[in-house]
């Protein structure tokens, strides 16, 4: 048996398919690059990264953190993943460019071909019907069925275009997050919902015998797994080779993010029936029981070489915060080192370019890094952070030629998901100590048990770890709309051209 939720890390808005013996799952990555991650599994429980659909999206100034612009909480949302006639399809909207993107590939690892679909389709689900007509189901509160041209370039002028579901109840979140299927001749649309009566996320489903018929249904799943009234909802359904069905949904888990949950589903006379509660333990027969999965988070010695195109490809556990400036980072300039230089001034961590991140993994973990700051200029900050709106960090900085270690954090006025901390304001400094020399080893620890969501920092003094600063409470907010990440960063506040060298990154999961 295996623990459910199946991954204690931020993989929201999941959509899952099975191709023969292999399951694939896509998840929202918003402002992170490379983006639109697709995971692979052979049992729906253990997962590894299969690919990223794109390295860069559009390279806009906001995606590159230029001129004070940013796309926190925007970027790609809620992709739909499909496999049809030997080809993979991924479609999503980006909430900064307000465009709909379609990527196609013959193999899951690509190459992926990009095209723009005319129109903007919130939380869209791609559907190929048996007659080869193709549709998008999308919207919030009003759920639309939109027929596309055969080449998927945009809406078909003389095609089907209708509203199939409308939310008439008092709600905090109207129906959205559509996942559309045809199973045994019946059409189903699964939706997330939050009525004022329920007070938490729930899963709904509507069904019809034809695309022109009336869709009937309502709430089909309402459970929080005993976890802070945090409802489990939004996601796709998938069948196993043995004919069992499961819903892959997500649950809000505080600062670590929104994490995937498996829920058994059965069909009784065409009606989907979810388990009354999400099980705390799950067991599904693997299609490849001896398969060894790559970890979703990992340590790294930064030992990379250039490929035949003269580029270095980092391990797929890493993503940059926003689009990286490739001319300002390297893992081959100095062996065993992730090197960053600054090319612009930044007021705080939020606008630091080339911050390299991994997801936080619950229930708790510790990360360590060795930093050589001999290339820092006065006013530079380089170090280890937990990247979120309410971030915490430990950094080496330089002032009048003297090196200091500082611990800083960005405080929240309340514990709600609302409020925007993306501005030019500096962080609160809780501790500052002078250090001799430019080489330091830093540590950050995070604890997500029962929404403690605390991070702490320390530095290595000889052979002894010494705490620096305070325990900081991280609060998940809609400004980033993403779980906190461990990150390696450098930014300049006075002059550009500073350099930081990171080596010997360690990621240790704690039970």
N, C-alpha and C positions, 0 to 999 in steps of 0.2 A: 504494500500500500504506500501511497505517496501523499504528501501534504497538499492541501488545497486551501488558499490560492496557490497556483502552480509555480508562479514566478513572483518573488517579492521585490519587484522592480518596476519602473515606469514603462509599461507597454499599453497605452490606452487605445481606444477606438479600434479594437482588433477586428479583422475580417480573416476568416480561415477557410481554406479549401483542401480537398484531397485530390492528388493526381496519382492514380494507381496505389502504390503502397506508401506514398509520401504526403505528409501534411505541410502546408505552407501557411504562414500567418503574417499579415502586414499590420503595421502600427504607425500611428502618428509620430512624426519627429519634429514638426514645427520649424524652429529656427536653427536646428542642428544640421551640420554638413559633415560627411555625406548624409543624404536624407532618404526618407521612405524605406525604412528597414523591412526586410522580409526574413522571417525565421523559418527554420525547417525542423520537423520532428517525425518520428515513426511511431509515436504512442500518444500524442497530444499532451504529454506531461513534461518530457524533457525536450528542450529546445536549444538550437544553436543559430547563429546568424548565417543565413544563406547568401544574402547579397544586400546591397543598397541600390535602389533604382536609379539614383542620380548622385554624382559627386557635387555638382553645383546646380542650382535651379536657374536663376536668371542673372546673377551677378549684379543686381541693382545696388545703388549706394546703401540702401537700408539693409539689404542682405549682407553687405560687407562692413557694416558698422561705421560708415563714413559720414562725416559732416553732422555728427550727433544724431543720425538716423538709426533705426533698429527695427527688427521684426519680432520682438519677443511676443510669445503667445499667438503669433500669426503663422506665416509660412504654410506648409502643407498640413491639411487636416483630414482625418477619417477617410482613408483611401478604401476603394473597393478593389478586391483582387479576384480575377476570374481566369479560367483556363478553358479555351474554346477552340476546337478543331486544331489542336497541336500548338496553340499560341497562348502565351500569358498576357493578360491585360491588367494594368493598374491605372485607375482614374481617381483624381482628387482635385479639390480646389485649393488655391493658396490665398489666404485671407489678407495678404499684403498687396499682391498684384491684382486681386479680384479676377483671376482667370481660372479656367478649368484645364487641367493637364491630363493627357492620355499618354501612357508609356506602354509599348508592346515589345515582346521579345519571344524568340523561339525556344530559348533556354532560360532557366531561372537566373543564371549568372550573367545574362545579357549576351551581346550588347542590347541595350534598351533604346528604342526609337521614340523620340518625343514629338508630340504634336499638340496644338491648342484646339480645344473644342469650343466652338462658339457658344457663349452663354456662361452663366455662373450657377452651379447646382450644389447647394449646401448639403453636406453629408450624403452624397449620392451613392447609389448602388447600381452597378452595371448588370444588365440582364439580357441574355440572348434567348429568344423564344425558339420553339421547335420549327417554326416557319422561317427562321433566319432573320426575322425582324429584331431590331435591337433597341433597348430602352434604357433610360435612366429614371430611377425613382429617388426623389429628393425633397428637401424642404424642411421647414420648422412650423409646427402647428398645422399648416396645410401641406399634405404630402402629395406631390405631383408625380404623375407618370408622363414622361416625355419621350416620344419616339425620335430616334436619331436617324440621320442619313446612313446608308449602307456603309459608307467609309468612316462613320463616326465623327464627321467634321462639325456637326451641329444638328440642331433640331430639324426634322423632316417637315417641310411646309405643309404637306397634306397628310401627315401621320396622326397617330393618336396623341392627344394632349389633353389630360384631364386630371382633376383632383380626385384621389381615391380615398383619402382619409382626412377628416378635419377634427381638430380637438376643440370641443365645446365646453370642457370642464374648467373650473378655476384651477390654474396651474402655476407652478414656478418655472417649469420647463415644459414647453409644448412638445408634442410628438416630434422626434427627429432621429438621426442616427439610423437611417433606413438600411435594411438588408433584405433583398428581394429574391425569392426562389419560386420555382415550379417543381412540385413534388407530387408524383402520382396524379397528374392532371389538375392539381389545385395550385393556385397562386397565393403566396404568402408574403406579407411584409412585416418584418420584426422591427420594433421601434423602442427607443428609450423614452421615458416619461417621468415627470415628477409633479403629481397633483398636490394641491394644498391639503387635501384630505390625507394622503399618504405621508407627505412630509419628507420623503426620501426617493431616490431613484427606483423605478420599477421597470419591468420589461413588459411590453405589449405586443400583441400580434393580431393582424387582420388578414382575412382570407376571402377569396372569391373563386368561382368556377370559371370565370373568363375575365379577360382584361377590360371588357366593357361592362362587367357585372358590378354588383354592389359588394363592397368589402365589409365584412362583419367581423366583430371581435372585441377585444379589450385587453385588460391586464392579464398576463399569464404567469408572472413570477414576481414575488415580493418578499425579499429576504435580505438581512444584513449580516448573516453569519455571527450574530451576537457582537458585532463590531461597531459601536458608536452610532447606531442608526444609519450606517453608510450602506445604501442599497447597492445590490449587485445587478448590473444591467448594461445594455448596449454591446452588441457584438453579433457575430454570425453563428450559424449552426453548420454542422458537418457530420457526415456519417462515416463509420468505420467499414473496413472490408467485410465485417461480419454483420453489417446492417444495424448496428447500434448508432443512436444519434446523441450528439452533445452540443450544448450551447457554450461558446467561448465568449464570456462577458468580462467586465472589469468592475473593480471596486476602488473607491477613493480610500487611500491609506495615508493621509496626512502628507508630511513633507517628502516621503519617499516617492509619492506619486500615485498613479492609478494602475492597479495591478490585475493581471488576468486570473479569472476564476472559471473552472469547468463545472457545468451543471448538466446532469443527464436529462434527455428529452425523449419522449415517446409520442407516437401519433395514434390516437384512438378515434376511429371513424373520421379521419382527416383533420382532427383537432390536435394541435401540438400541446402536449402536457409536460410541463417542466416538473422536476422533482420539487416537492414542497419546500425543501431547504437545500441550499448548496452543501454538498457533503464536505466534511472536514478532511476526509481521506478519499483518494480515488485510485483506481487500478484499471488500466486498459492494456489489453494485449498488444505488444509491440510487433510491428511488421518486420523489424530487424532487431531482434533481442540482443545481439552481440555488438550493436553499433556503439561507438564511443563518441560522445558529443564534445564539440569545442566549447569552452566556457564562455559565458556571456560577459563576464568581467575577468580581468587578469592582470598580473604583474607584467612589466615590460623592461627589458634591458636596452631598448632602443638600438638594437643591432640590425640595421637594415642596409640593403644595397639598392642600386638603381636598376630599374628594369630596362627593356630594350628601347623604351621611349625616353630614357634618361630621367625617369621619375621614381620616387620612393613611395611605396604603398604601405601605409601603416596597418597594423593589426586591426581587424574589424571590430574590436572592443572599443575603439576610440572614435569620437566625433568632435569636430570643432564647434565652438559656440559661434554661430553665424558662418558665413563664407570665409575661409582663410585667405590671407594675403600670402600667396605662395612664395613671393620673393623675400619674405621676412621670416621663414622658418626652414629648418633643415634637420634631417636625422643622419646625414652622411658627411656633413662638413667636419664634424668631430666624431670619431667612433664612439658608439655607446651613449650618445647625447641627443636629447631633443633641444635644439637651439632656437630661441626666438629673439628677434630684433624688433624695435619699435619704429614705426614710420609715421605716427601721428600722436598728438597729445590726447590723453583720456582723463576725465575727471574722477573716475572710480572704476572698480572692477567690472561693472555692468558693461562698460564700453571698451574693455580690453580686447584687442584683436589677437587672434590665434590662441585663445584659451582652449587647451586640449582637454577633453572631458571623457569620463566614463559614467555610466549610470550608477547610482547608489543601489546597494543590494541589502535588503533586510535579512535577519532582524537587526544586525549591527555589523560594522566593519571598521577596519583601521587601514589607512593608506600612509605610505612613507615615501619621501623623495629626497635625494641629495641635490642640492642647488649650489652651483658655482656662480656667484654674483660679481665676479671681478670685472665684468664688462658693464656694470650698472653706472648710470650717471646720477647725480644728485636729483632727487625727486622721483626716481624710479621705484616701483614696487614689484617684486617677483616672489612667487611662493605657491602655496597650496591652499585651495579654497573649496568650500561647498557652495556651488553656484545655484542660486535661487534668488528671488527678489529680496528675501530676508537672509542674505548671504552671511557667511562667516569665513574668515581667512587668517592665515599666518603668513607673514611676508618678511623678506629681507629688504631693507630700504637704505638709502644713503642720504646723508645731510651734512653739508660742509666737509665732505670727504670721510666722515665717520659712518660706519655701518651700524645699523640697529635691526633688531627683530621686533616686529609689532604684531599684535593681534587686534583685528578689527571686526566689526559686524554691522549689519544694517538692521535696525530695529523696526518692528511693526507696532502700530498703535493698538492693534487688537488681534484677536485670533481668528477673525473671519477670513473668507477667501477673497474679500473685496479690498480695494485699496491698491494704489499704483506707486511702486517704489523705484520706477525707472526714471531717474532724473539726474541732474548734475551734482546732487548733494554728496558730500564725502561721507564715508562710513564713520561710525563711532569707534574711537580708539580706546581699547580697554587696558592695554599694556604696551610698554616700550622699554627695551633693554639694549644697552650698547654691546656689541660683539666685536671680538678681535678676529680679523680675517674675513674673507669673502665666501668661504665654503661652509655650508650649514646643512644639517640633515633635519627635516621637518616631518611632523606627524599630525594627521587629522583623524579623529575618531567620531563616528556617528552612531546613534542608538535610536531605532525606530519602534521599539517594543511599546505596544499600547499607546501609540502616538506621542511618545516622549519627545522625539524629533530634536534631540540635542546634539550639538557638535562641540568638540573640545580639541584643543591644540597643544602641541608640545614640541620641544626641540631636544636634540641629543647634545648633552654636555659631557664630553669624554665617552664614558660607557653608560651614563645614566640619563634617562628621559626626564626632563623638567617641564612641568606645565607652564603655559603662558596664557594669560588672560582669564576669561570666564567661560563657563558653560553657556552656550548660546542656543536659544530656542528658535528653530527654523519654522516658519509658517508658510504653508502652501497657499498661494494667492493666484488670482487670475491674470496678474501682470505677466508672469512667465508661463502660467498654465502648464507647468511641467514639474516633475519631481526634481529634487536637488541632485546635483552631479558633483563628483569629485573632479577638480580641475587643476591644471598647471597653467600659471598665468604670468604675464609681464605687462606693465603699462607705465608710461612716462607722463609726468605732470608738468615738467619744466622744459625739457629739451628731448628731441627724438634722437634715435641712434643707439640707445642702450641695448645691452645684450644680456640674456640669461641662459645658462646651460643646465638642463635637468638630466639626471641619470639615476639608474637603479630605482625605478618605480616599483613599489610593492603594494599589492592589494590583498589584504587578509580578511576573509570572512570570519565572523565570530558567531557562535551559537548561544 
